[in-house]
Amino acid sequence: MSTNAYWIVSNNHDLSKKIVKLINSILVKSKWVCNKNKHDYLIVVGGDGTYVRFLQKYYEKTTKIICINTGTVGFYSKFVSNHLKNFVKIITNPSSYIHPQLLKININNNLTYNAMNELVVQSLNTVKMNITIDDVPYEKYMGSGILIATRTGATGQAKSNGGAILFPNVDAMELVELAPTNHSKHHTFNASAILNSNAKIELSDFISAQRCDLIIDGMRVKHIRPNDRIVITKQDASFSLCFDEDIEGYINKLQQTFIKG
């Protein structure tokens, strides 16, 4: 009999509450133990927004995380609410898990953050900044801001701002220019860039007449100063995510989310 410890978190939607009860019933029958403070498995019921919101405290842990989608978008989910067949068998199989790639964001060799989806540097008006890739100057950017997305985060804000979709078998991150300025005195590439996930991106020399903020996974974390230096690199998560990387499943998620509805 299993003695695995688990905890379940969810949004407040009625369907999510029903799924929480169902999962509790399944796991209790398998002799699992529900323990909020010490658990091997975290089960998240909701959409990707719910997942990212609850994820913060698990970046440095080895917890296995399972997402059950009851929302609109479920790119981080292995399961959907109406298909929970073999739930225990799947989540106890080590081959069901991956270590997601995060963005490690270092500011002035001092503050460090992690992003699951993306980071955004955005001004209320226009911001200028220098962008360096692997210590090579890339461009002197001018526009509303810059977005850098992980492979799994590329279907979120990055896609909404004209970025590319990155497939699960592509080892990459994405840099997206937000409303770049292009006129006779200043030009940018005015295009998204797909970079190897091991690339190092540096943002510096910020000039903005209005407030400029660093936003990580939808949360404003810092007001950016002119002399700030932001370095972004890849970091593999300590936690593992129950995730299906097959192309057919991924394309089906894309179609259900963006085409079929």
Buried (B, 14 or more C-beta within 10 A) or exposed (E): EEEBBBBBBBBEBEBBBBBBEBBBEEBEEBEBBEEEEEBBBBBBBBBBBBBBBBBEEBBEEEBBBBBBBBBEBBBBBBBBBEEBEEBBEBBBEEEBBBBBBBBBBBBEEEEEBBBBBBBBBBBEEBBBBBBBBEEEEBBEBBBBBBBBBBBBBBBBBBBEBBBBBBBBEBEBBBBBBBEBBEEEEEEBBEEBBBBEBEBBBBBBEBEBEEEBBBBBBBEEBBEBEEEBBBBBBBBEBEBBBBBBEEEEEBEEBBEBBEEEE
